[in-house]
Amino acid sequence: YFELSWTTAPYARGRGFGKEMMKQVVSLLPGLPLYAEVKHGNMASQKIAAFACGMAIDSEDDTLIHYRRP
């Protein structure tokens, strides 16, 4: 599987850059399994994982949500 990691500079947050960036990355990995860890409370990254990357929650622990795309 491929582990995805992303960050957006503070001044660029909320403008859709992270979403667009990850959509383009994911388009280069069609059909391959993807994985990401997102901190609880990081709603922007949770939305990117679910909607831009097409991943679903696989499991959670006290601090992280684990996303996978089968």
Summary of the structure (lengths in Angstrom):
residues: 70
radius of gyration: 11.6
end to end distance: 8.9
largest distance: 33.2
contacts: 176
relative contact order: 0.24
helix: 34%
strand: 27%
